[in-house]
Amino acid sequence: MVLEVWKRRKWVALLAFAAAFAVFISLTIWLPDLYRATATVLVETQQLSEAFVMPSVTAELETRIQTIRQEVMSRVRLGNLVTQMNLYPDLRKKGVPFDDVVEQMRRDIELDLKSADPQMSMRRTIAFAISYSGRDPQTVARVANVLASVYVDENTNMRVGQATRTAEVLRAQLADAKQELDAQEARTSQFKLSHIGELPEQVEANLASLDRLNVQLRLNAENQIRVTDRRDRLEKQLAEAGAVAPVLPPPSSPRAAQLAKLRQEIADLRRQFTDEYPDVVRARAELAALERQGPETVVTPGSGAAPPLDSSARLNQALAGVETELKALKEEEIALRRAMDSYDQRVENVPKRQEEFQALSRDYATTKERYATLLKKYEEAQLAESLEQGHKVEQFRLLDPAMPPREPFAPGRLGLVLVGFLLSIALAVAAVLATDQLDTSFHGIEDLRAFLRVPTTLFSIPLLTTAAHTRRQWRRIVLTAVSAMIGLGLIVAGVRHVATGNERIVRLVAGRHA
């Protein structure tokens, strides 16, 4: 059965095989070679401990690499490389749009991240490889090295720029925080000046002053009682003498006026200072010395010596002094009570001032803490910026420069021939089966009997060939062979036209995206 089919369809099988195999052979011959060069970039970790300085660039390495990749793969950057290095001259000569040329270069670039331990769930990138493919070995090596240098430079610029921007932002925030802190300090100082004596830390001093004023008020009351009793005795003595004289005005008694002045001065000083203050001690000593003096004689103007006063005159003079002293004591009492009211008001205002001061203190503490935090961050950012500029932190280094490849990576010509051979055989078998299935003619007595399905006597008459029939048969064979050769030639020519310089087919055959 198989041999009969082969005898009938061998030319179909041969033509199908030849056509398919010619396509693959032509592709193998005329497809361009593609070379790939790879540059390896090492990721060097930070040389200083993070306990000493925290890096200002905290983005994940993979994220940063992908960010740089987007920058490198931009139309402007790749377009500049195409122009500067005269890449893809064939495409540009054919009038291919420049955007398509850039897109082709973008497809020719590959980025491969290399991890320290691929088996770990949290892989850490320690290096990455940048590959570029093209038709010229020298060009692909130069382009791969240029791309690697761009990655290294972009990483350095990105880190330095980010560190600089971080320092600038922190510098601006620090200036704002300093200004706010100064304003808080000014408000706190102004509050203390405006409410002096009403602050929480002055409560004890206010209470002590109140106690002192209470003591002075008791002494004043005792003095008033004493002076009042003395006045009553003098008035009684004058009444008994029957010569009560009008009370002399204070100016006629300089000693009484001086006593009143000293008492008023002492009262004023006590409102501001303690009893141990030197001026208070001095004034009290003068007052005590003046009080120990005896009654003063009245000197009449124009007389050389004051004559002795009679009893009534002396009593009147003493009474005038007592009245003056009593008036001074009453004035001192009023002053003491006013001072006590003032201190009482201060003590009453302390809770309110305490709340206000606590609010100011909280704001000041918050602002001061924020300023200290920003100052620390700014100092760290300055140090990080210095380290970034000195390349003391994580950086990229070109570990293995790309070298011009000796052998193309695509197309795999031997593999292409083997695959073409197998596919050609499969195509030939498929053509034979399809042709045999579509053929409805009878090729023997058995085919006819199977078709009729009734008892029939059949005879086979051999073909009687003549010279004319033989000539026609050879002519048909020659025409078929010539047509097949022409067809194969056209196939080869078409494949050559399509395959010559067609990198897209090479990438498709090599299993890469076109």
Stockholm file with secondary structure:
# STOCKHOLM 1.0

chainA/1-514         MVLEVWKRRKWVALLAFAAAFAVFISLTIWLPDLYRATATVLVETQQLSEAFVMPSVTAELETRIQTIRQEVMSRVRLGNLVTQMNLYPDLRKKGVPFDDVVEQMRRDIELDLKSADPQMSMRRTIAFAISYSGRDPQTVARVANVLASVYVDENTNMRVGQATRTAEVLRAQLADAKQELDAQEARTSQFKLSHIGELPEQVEANLASLDRLNVQLRLNAENQIRVTDRRDRLEKQLAEAGAVAPVLPPPSSPRAAQLAKLRQEIADLRRQFTDEYPDVVRARAELAALERQGPETVVTPGSGAAPPLDSSARLNQALAGVETELKALKEEEIALRRAMDSYDQRVENVPKRQEEFQALSRDYATTKERYATLLKKYEEAQLAESLEQGHKVEQFRLLDPAMPPREPFAPGRLGLVLVGFLLSIALAVAAVLATDQLDTSFHGIEDLRAFLRVPTTLFSIPLLTTAAHTRRQWRRIVLTAVSAMIGLGLIVAGVRHVATGNERIVRLVAGRHA
#=GR chainA/1-514 SS CHHHHHHHHHHHHHHHHHHHHHHHHHHHHHSCCBEEEEEEEEEECCSSCTTTCCCSCCSCHHHHHHHHHHHHTSHHHHHHHHHHTTCCHHHHHTTCCHHHHHHHHHHHEEEEEEESCTTSSSCCEEEEEEEEEESCHHHHHHHHHHHHHHHHHHHHHHHHHHHHHHHHHHHHHHHHHHHHHHHHHHHHHHHHHHTTTCSGGGHHHHHHHHHHHHHHHHHHHHHHHHHHHHHHHHHHHHHHHTCCCCCCCGGGCHHHHHHHHHHHHHHHHHHHSCTTSHHHHHHHHHHHHHHHSCCCCCCCTTCSSCCCCCHHHHHHHHHHHHHHHHHHHHHHHHHHHHHHHHHHHHHHHHHHHHHHHHHHHHHHHHHHHHHHHHHHHHHHHHHHHHHHHTTCSSEEEEEECCCCCSSCCBCCHHHHHHHHHHHHHHHHHHHHHHHHHHCCSCCSHHHHHHHHCSCCCCCCCCCCCCHHHHHHHHHHHHHHHHHHHHHHHHHHHHHHHHHTTCHHHHHHHTTSCC
#=GC SS_cons         CHHHHHHHHHHHHHHHHHHHHHHHHHHHHHSCCBEEEEEEEEEECCSSCTTTCCCSCCSCHHHHHHHHHHHHTSHHHHHHHHHHTTCCHHHHHTTCCHHHHHHHHHHHEEEEEEESCTTSSSCCEEEEEEEEEESCHHHHHHHHHHHHHHHHHHHHHHHHHHHHHHHHHHHHHHHHHHHHHHHHHHHHHHHHHHTTTCSGGGHHHHHHHHHHHHHHHHHHHHHHHHHHHHHHHHHHHHHHHTCCCCCCCGGGCHHHHHHHHHHHHHHHHHHHSCTTSHHHHHHHHHHHHHHHSCCCCCCCTTCSSCCCCCHHHHHHHHHHHHHHHHHHHHHHHHHHHHHHHHHHHHHHHHHHHHHHHHHHHHHHHHHHHHHHHHHHHHHHHHHHHHHHHTTCSSEEEEEECCCCCSSCCBCCHHHHHHHHHHHHHHHHHHHHHHHHHHCCSCCSHHHHHHHHCSCCCCCCCCCCCCHHHHHHHHHHHHHHHHHHHHHHHHHHHHHHHHHTTCHHHHHHHTTSCC
//
